[in-house]
Amino acid sequence: MSGSEAFDVVVVGSGAAGAMSALRAAELGLSVLIVEKAHKFGGTSAASGGVIWVPNHQLVPSDDSREKAFEYLDDLLTGDINRSRLEAYVDRGPEMVRFMKDVGIDIIPSAWPDYYTDKKGARADRSLICSTFDGRELGDWFPLMREQYSRFKVLNRYSMDVMEFFAMSTRGPGWINTFLNMVQRYWLDGGTRAISKRDRRFTQGAALMGQVYKRVFDRGVALRLETKLEELIVEGGKVAGVTVSNFGRRYDIKANHGVILAAGGFEWNQELRDRFFQVPGLTRHSSSPEDANRGEGLIAGMKVGAATEHTEAGWWIPTMHTPMPNASNFEEIHQAAFDVGRPHSVAVNRLGLRFVDEATGYDAFGKAMVEDQLKTGANTPCWLVFDATFRKKFTAGGVMPTLIMPDSKIPVDWWDHYIFRADTLDALAAKIHVPAEQLKKTVANMNTYAQTGVDPEFGRGSNPYDQMFGDANVKPNPCLGPIDNAPYYAVAINCGDLGTKGGLKCDEHARVVDEAGQPIPNLYAAGNQSGAPFGNWYPGAGATIGPAMVFGFIAAGDIAARTGNQTKSKTGAALAGA
Ligand SMILES: Cc1cc2nc3c(=O)[nH]c(=O)nc-3n(C[C@H](O)[C@H](O)[C@H](O)COP(=O)(O)OP(=O)(O)OC[C@H]3O[C@@H](n4cnc5c(N)ncnc54)[C@H](O)[C@@H]3O)c2cc1C
């Protein structure tokens, strides 16, 4: 590697984990390069909801505490959990949040109930978001940040924040004005329209990544797009750099003090899915950006002796597919997490049986699909069955409510492939090959539950999380409405994902360890590149980006501490890990 260019730290991957690693390392005085394989930066994180779960975040006065955080986590988490890593996450999370505030990132609380409201210590104030950000502040980088998932924009154009998302998706009070304001703001912005179709108002994941990258670029961090990690370079028993490729040109980059692998999960690698997952599913069921995260950092780490953990599952989310407009042979993935729990619908496996509280958190829904598939072999995919009342009010993946997309506007080639319709449940059951008697029995049960307001099988709509996605006009239970208004419809539900939960095994300092538990010198990992501190659990909204950023922060602090010449960050916060 002699003659190669050198940086103190090389970060692989430009998502939330990579961005926070880079920001913290630069703040601590280290020279940093981020290499990003894609043609756009920001990863899944920029396309996400941008919610960050940090228990006891201390951003505003609250009676949450370390003890209460562990009360919840201890009641929830099962399986092989590394206690020191979990403690590092809970203990260092508030420090990372303070650091974000200190560098000027506008981070604010967002009222999401923890995903398991029945567990001890569950609360509704542990999720954080960033306020909207003017993307033009990124200068020439503005059009190069990865765009948001189409469902997170109105008509795939106008960006919306979380409150606007709720107002629009439930057509809550004032939603028409909200929409008109968006349209007006966008079209009055002639300067931006001359550059790009993109809305300069960055919201959700784009707001988070915009705010972080503004500070990353201000601190002189270099970012190279279309630059893919090929392998790690080991010299003298230490990771000394990376070999990357750019349009086929391979070259080496030296990392004086550390390489932080933050190249996401392996959800787009079918071979790794088949090898690791209990129920592999298909790469195209994933809702992370197509073909970006193929586990290349994981493979590179394993080649230099790294151990792995928690690779058996994804961060699950039900997805539905529709043909992509104006593109042959492509399907568009639609997350259906909030559709499947709406009233006037039921999710059934291919035997016509329910298997879950449909309004539960999306990861729990996916886990239930996996468990039911292992038990019955008749799930993945399963079906969302609904009636004309649901159809009128709610989305089913890419199928918009009739107000926007009446049946007459559904493309003719979608019928009986992506969406099925029949005048009776018998006829619908025949079309989707589900036993009619069982389907009718399941629907009859749901209609009884809609009357009583109680779902004795799975408790649908019985807790604050479920109710958030119900319909307040439906009584007595906002998640249970009769399924009795013909015609009836069905759309297939795939066990999709937001990324993968497992990866390189790391310790509490975010150092990658080998099979003997020993750190591999100079090698760190964060985000979906590493095993989640929660194992196969998703405790609350933001529980993937939260650890991604906290362990990126920890990794950078550990590297800076090892260099021995850093004692204070420029913001005056005590040096992490020192
Ligand atoms: C629509 C959607 C909404 C979501 N909302 C939320 C939310 O609100 N809160 C939450 O916690 N989670 C959310 N998630 C999940 C979350 O976005 C991801 O788990 C998280 O962003 C992963 O962060 P990361 O930094 O590990 O990886 P990523 O953000 O995926 O970044 C990894 C980067 O590494 C790059 N890369 C891959 N291989 C290489 C290579 N060989 N060389 C160089 N670069 C490489 C990729 O191109 C990518 O840019 C959402 C996911 C989706 C799809």
PDBQT file of the ligand as one rigid body, heavy atoms in Angstrom, charges set to zero:
ROOT
HETATM    1  C1  LIG A 601     -38.935   3.461   3.731  1.00  0.00    +0.000 C 
HETATM    2  C2  LIG A 601     -38.136   3.159   4.975  1.00  0.00    +0.000 A 
HETATM    3  C3  LIG A 601     -38.410   3.853   6.145  1.00  0.00    +0.000 A 
HETATM    4  C4  LIG A 601     -37.662   3.596   7.293  1.00  0.00    +0.000 A 
HETATM    5  N1  LIG A 601     -37.878   4.359   8.408  1.00  0.00    +0.000 NA
HETATM    6  C5  LIG A 601     -37.095   4.160   9.495  1.00  0.00    +0.000 A 
HETATM    7  C6  LIG A 601     -37.204   5.018  10.626  1.00  0.00    +0.000 A 
HETATM    8  O1  LIG A 601     -37.949   6.005  10.625  1.00  0.00    +0.000 OA
HETATM    9  N2  LIG A 601     -36.418   4.749  11.709  1.00  0.00    +0.000 N 
HETATM   10  C7  LIG A 601     -35.552   3.697  11.741  1.00  0.00    +0.000 A 
HETATM   11  O2  LIG A 601     -34.877   3.483  12.766  1.00  0.00    +0.000 OA
HETATM   12  N3  LIG A 601     -35.407   2.892  10.668  1.00  0.00    +0.000 NA
HETATM   13  C8  LIG A 601     -36.128   3.129   9.549  1.00  0.00    +0.000 A 
HETATM   14  N4  LIG A 601     -35.932   2.348   8.447  1.00  0.00    +0.000 N 
HETATM   15  C9  LIG A 601     -34.815   1.411   8.451  1.00  0.00    +0.000 C 
HETATM   16  C10 LIG A 601     -33.524   2.229   8.327  1.00  0.00    +0.000 C 
HETATM   17  O3  LIG A 601     -33.648   3.153   7.262  1.00  0.00    +0.000 OA
HETATM   18  C11 LIG A 601     -32.277   1.371   8.119  1.00  0.00    +0.000 C 
HETATM   19  O4  LIG A 601     -32.263   0.293   9.018  1.00  0.00    +0.000 OA
HETATM   20  C12 LIG A 601     -31.053   2.269   8.401  1.00  0.00    +0.000 C 
HETATM   21  O5  LIG A 601     -31.143   3.421   7.581  1.00  0.00    +0.000 OA
HETATM   22  C13 LIG A 601     -29.760   1.547   8.146  1.00  0.00    +0.000 C 
HETATM   23  O6  LIG A 601     -28.717   2.489   8.288  1.00  0.00    +0.000 OA
HETATM   24  P1  LIG A 601     -27.244   2.096   7.861  1.00  0.00    +0.000 P 
HETATM   25  O7  LIG A 601     -26.413   3.315   8.013  1.00  0.00    +0.000 OA
HETATM   26  O8  LIG A 601     -26.832   0.875   8.570  1.00  0.00    +0.000 OA
HETATM   27  O9  LIG A 601     -27.380   1.668   6.326  1.00  0.00    +0.000 OA
HETATM   28  P2  LIG A 601     -27.845   2.470   5.038  1.00  0.00    +0.000 P 
HETATM   29  O10 LIG A 601     -28.523   3.743   5.373  1.00  0.00    +0.000 OA
HETATM   30  O11 LIG A 601     -28.565   1.516   4.163  1.00  0.00    +0.000 OA
HETATM   31  O12 LIG A 601     -26.463   2.868   4.364  1.00  0.00    +0.000 OA
HETATM   32  C14 LIG A 601     -25.581   1.906   3.873  1.00  0.00    +0.000 C 
HETATM   33  C15 LIG A 601     -24.838   2.504   2.703  1.00  0.00    +0.000 C 
HETATM   34  O13 LIG A 601     -23.735   1.657   2.374  1.00  0.00    +0.000 OA
HETATM   35  C16 LIG A 601     -23.591   1.631   0.976  1.00  0.00    +0.000 C 
HETATM   36  N5  LIG A 601     -22.833   0.442   0.583  1.00  0.00    +0.000 N 
HETATM   37  C17 LIG A 601     -23.265  -0.836   0.518  1.00  0.00    +0.000 A 
HETATM   38  N6  LIG A 601     -22.268  -1.636   0.102  1.00  0.00    +0.000 NA
HETATM   39  C18 LIG A 601     -21.187  -0.857  -0.087  1.00  0.00    +0.000 A 
HETATM   40  C19 LIG A 601     -19.862  -1.107  -0.517  1.00  0.00    +0.000 A 
HETATM   41  N7  LIG A 601     -19.452  -2.338  -0.866  1.00  0.00    +0.000 N 
HETATM   42  N8  LIG A 601     -18.996  -0.064  -0.604  1.00  0.00    +0.000 NA
HETATM   43  C20 LIG A 601     -19.401   1.203  -0.289  1.00  0.00    +0.000 A 
HETATM   44  N9  LIG A 601     -20.645   1.492   0.115  1.00  0.00    +0.000 NA
HETATM   45  C21 LIG A 601     -21.544   0.479   0.232  1.00  0.00    +0.000 A 
HETATM   46  C22 LIG A 601     -25.018   1.638   0.472  1.00  0.00    +0.000 C 
HETATM   47  O14 LIG A 601     -25.082   2.043  -0.875  1.00  0.00    +0.000 OA
HETATM   48  C23 LIG A 601     -25.682   2.621   1.436  1.00  0.00    +0.000 C 
HETATM   49  O15 LIG A 601     -25.617   3.935   0.951  1.00  0.00    +0.000 OA
HETATM   50  C24 LIG A 601     -36.664   2.609   7.280  1.00  0.00    +0.000 A 
HETATM   51  C25 LIG A 601     -36.390   1.912   6.106  1.00  0.00    +0.000 A 
HETATM   52  C26 LIG A 601     -37.119   2.184   4.946  1.00  0.00    +0.000 A 
HETATM   53  C27 LIG A 601     -36.798   1.430   3.695  1.00  0.00    +0.000 C 
ENDROOT
TORSDOF 0
